[in-house]
Amino acid sequence: DDRKAADWYALAAERGDREAMYELGKFKLSARGGARDTEGGIKLLNDAARLGHVGAQHDLALLYLEGQQVPRDFARAAELLKAAADAGHPDSQYALALLYKEGRGVERDPTRAAQLMAAAARSGNLDAEVEYAIALFNGTGVTKDEAAAAKLLQKAARRGNPVAQNRLARLLAVGRGMPANPVEAAKWHIIARTRGESDLWLEGFLQQLTPEQRQAGEKSADAWLKSSQDLASSRS
């Protein structure tokens, strides 16, 4: 009963409970438990954010980045993300890293971006793992380390990120950051391709392999994809 839930959230919010402010704010923004109330929802998120609610700080920052329900304001978004990132919120660390990387709302700072990407990656943010791996490989804002980049890409690839799968295939094809392995390169390229990551260079590489190598790569890719699908089915 969303309406009853909203009533109880309202009572708790009136008494200063930041979690209730956050939840009721989301209710109002999504029209749960009553009519949509964008202004009221934003106010509640702001109230919760001022009281240090990390989720409210992050969600409100995203609204300022999107600029649909509130005017777009990168500086305000960065301010909110900093508060949440300092509290250890990995998604906020990643989002703030992108702002530092692109120089939106804050001055461009590749070093700070890399630091935040690393923190988010350590906490398991998948996109951050990929971005930080690329920064490590290129030496952008951090000391260049192709072996560490390869290891991180391998981790992200196994978690199902298609960009990581594509980059890992390239490293395995040429032997950078890890020993060359044409069969494994073919495997990850085929997997990434099924997820929409096309790559003409890897297609050419695939055609240069022996029939046995291509067959082994295809077989390994099929086994990985089936295992991934089975795992997803069991979780659902």
C-alpha positions in Angstrom: 0.0 0.0 0.0 2.1 2.9 -1.3 -0.3 5.5 0.0 0.0 4.2 3.6 3.8 3.9 3.2 3.9 7.6 2.0 1.9 8.7 5.1 4.3 7.0 7.4 7.3 8.3 5.6 5.8 11.8 5.9 5.4 11.5 9.6 9.0 10.4 10.0 10.3 13.1 7.7 8.5 15.7 9.7 10.4 14.5 12.7 13.7 14.9 10.9 14.4 11.3 9.7 16.7 11.7 6.7 16.0 8.2 5.4 12.2 9.0 5.4 12.9 12.2 3.6 14.9 10.3 0.9 12.3 7.6 0.4 9.3 10.1 0.4 11.2 12.3 -2.1 11.6 9.3 -4.4 7.9 8.5 -4.0 6.9 12.1 -5.0 9.2 12.1 -8.0 7.8 8.8 -9.3 4.2 9.4 -8.4 4.1 6.5 -5.9 1.5 6.9 -3.1 -0.1 9.9 -4.7 0.2 12.4 -7.5 3.6 13.3 -8.9 5.2 16.2 -7.0 8.5 17.1 -8.6 9.1 20.3 -6.5 8.2 18.5 -3.2 10.4 15.5 -4.2 13.4 17.7 -5.0 13.0 19.6 -1.7 12.9 16.3 0.3 16.0 15.0 -1.5 17.8 18.3 -0.8 16.8 18.1 2.9 18.1 14.6 3.2 21.3 15.5 1.3 21.9 18.4 3.7 21.6 15.9 6.6 24.3 13.7 5.0 22.2 11.0 3.3 24.6 9.6 0.7 21.9 8.2 -1.5 20.1 11.5 -1.7 23.3 13.3 -2.5 24.0 10.9 -5.4 20.5 10.8 -6.8 20.1 14.6 -6.6 23.5 15.0 -8.4 22.2 12.8 -11.2 19.2 15.0 -11.5 21.4 18.0 -11.9 23.5 16.2 -14.5 20.4 15.2 -16.5 18.8 18.6 -16.3 15.2 17.4 -16.8 13.5 17.7 -13.5 15.8 20.5 -12.3 17.9 23.0 -14.4 21.2 21.4 -15.4 24.0 22.4 -13.1 27.3 20.6 -13.3 28.9 22.6 -10.5 26.0 21.7 -8.1 26.2 18.0 -9.2 29.9 18.0 -8.5 29.4 19.4 -5.1 26.9 16.7 -4.2 29.0 14.0 -5.7 32.0 15.1 -3.7 30.1 14.7 -0.5 28.9 11.2 -1.4 32.3 10.2 -2.8 34.0 11.3 0.4 31.6 9.1 2.3 32.8 6.1 0.2 29.9 5.8 -2.3 31.5 4.0 -5.3 28.9 5.2 -7.9 29.4 8.8 -6.8 33.2 8.3 -7.0 32.8 7.0 -10.6 30.4 9.8 -11.6 32.7 12.5 -10.1 35.7 10.9 -11.8 34.0 11.5 -15.1 33.4 15.1 -14.3 37.1 15.6 -13.5 38.0 13.6 -16.6 35.9 15.9 -18.8 36.2 19.1 -16.9 32.5 19.6 -16.2 31.5 21.4 -13.0 35.1 21.2 -11.9 38.5 21.9 -13.4 39.8 19.1 -15.6 42.1 16.9 -13.5 43.2 13.5 -14.9 45.1 12.6 -11.7 42.1 13.2 -9.5 39.9 11.4 -12.0 42.2 8.4 -11.9 42.2 8.4 -8.1 38.5 8.4 -7.9 38.2 5.7 -10.6 40.6 3.5 -8.6 38.6 4.0 -5.4 35.4 3.1 -7.2 37.0 0.1 -8.9 38.3 -1.2 -5.6 34.6 -1.1 -4.4 33.5 -3.2 -7.3 32.0 -0.5 -9.7 32.2 -2.3 -13.0 32.4 0.8 -15.2 35.1 2.2 -13.0 37.1 -1.0 -13.4 37.1 -0.5 -17.2 37.8 3.2 -17.1 40.7 2.8 -14.6 42.1 -0.1 -16.6 42.2 2.2 -19.7 43.8 5.0 -17.7 46.5 2.5 -16.4 47.2 1.2 -19.9 47.5 4.7 -21.3 49.2 6.3 -18.3 46.5 9.0 -18.0 46.6 10.6 -14.6 48.4 7.5 -13.2 51.7 5.7 -13.8 51.4 3.6 -16.9 51.1 -0.1 -16.0 50.0 -2.4 -18.8 50.1 -5.5 -16.7 47.8 -4.0 -14.0 45.5 -2.8 -16.8 45.3 -6.2 -18.3 44.5 -7.8 -15.0 41.7 -5.3 -14.3 40.3 -5.7 -17.8 40.3 -9.5 -17.4 38.3 -9.1 -14.1 35.8 -6.8 -15.8 35.5 -9.0 -18.8 34.7 -12.0 -16.7 32.0 -9.9 -15.0 30.4 -9.4 -18.4 31.5 -5.9 -19.5 31.6 -5.9 -23.4 34.1 -3.0 -23.6 36.5 -4.8 -21.3 36.0 -8.0 -23.3 36.9 -6.1 -26.5 40.0 -4.5 -25.0 41.1 -7.7 -23.4 40.9 -9.5 -26.8 43.1 -6.8 -28.3 45.7 -7.2 -25.5 45.7 -11.0 -25.9 46.0 -10.7 -29.7 49.2 -8.6 -29.5 50.6 -9.7 -26.2 50.6 -6.4 -24.3 50.2 -6.5 -20.5 50.0 -10.3 -20.7 51.3 -13.1 -22.9 49.8 -13.3 -26.4 47.1 -16.0 -26.7 45.3 -16.1 -30.0 42.7 -18.6 -28.9 41.7 -16.5 -25.9 41.8 -13.3 -28.0 39.3 -15.0 -30.4 37.2 -16.1 -27.5 36.8 -12.6 -26.0 36.3 -11.0 -29.3 33.5 -13.3 -30.2 31.9 -12.7 -26.8 32.2 -9.0 -27.1 30.8 -9.1 -30.6 27.7 -10.8 -29.3 27.2 -7.9 -26.9 27.4 -5.3 -29.6 31.2 -4.5 -29.6 32.2 -4.7 -33.2 35.9 -4.4 -34.1 37.2 -4.6 -37.7 40.8 -5.0 -36.6 39.9 -8.1 -34.5 37.8 -9.4 -37.3 40.9 -9.3 -39.5 42.9 -10.9 -36.7 40.3 -13.7 -36.5 40.6 -14.4 -40.2 44.4 -14.8 -39.9 44.1 -17.6 -37.3 44.3 -21.3 -38.2 41.0 -23.1 -38.5 41.9 -25.0 -35.4 42.6 -21.8 -33.4 39.3 -20.2 -34.6 37.4 -23.4 -33.8 38.9 -23.5 -30.3 38.1 -19.8 -29.7 34.5 -20.3 -30.9 34.0 -23.3 -28.7 35.4 -21.5 -25.6 33.2 -18.5 -26.3 30.1 -20.6 -26.7 30.9 -22.3 -23.4 31.4 -19.0 -21.6 28.2 -17.5 -23.0 26.2 -20.5 -22.1 27.6 -20.5 -18.6 26.9 -16.8 -18.3 23.3 -17.3 -19.4 22.8 -20.2 -17.0 24.1 -18.1 -14.1 21.8 -15.2 -15.0 18.8 -17.6 -15.2 19.6 -19.1 -11.8 19.8 -15.6 -10.3 16.4 -14.6 -11.7 
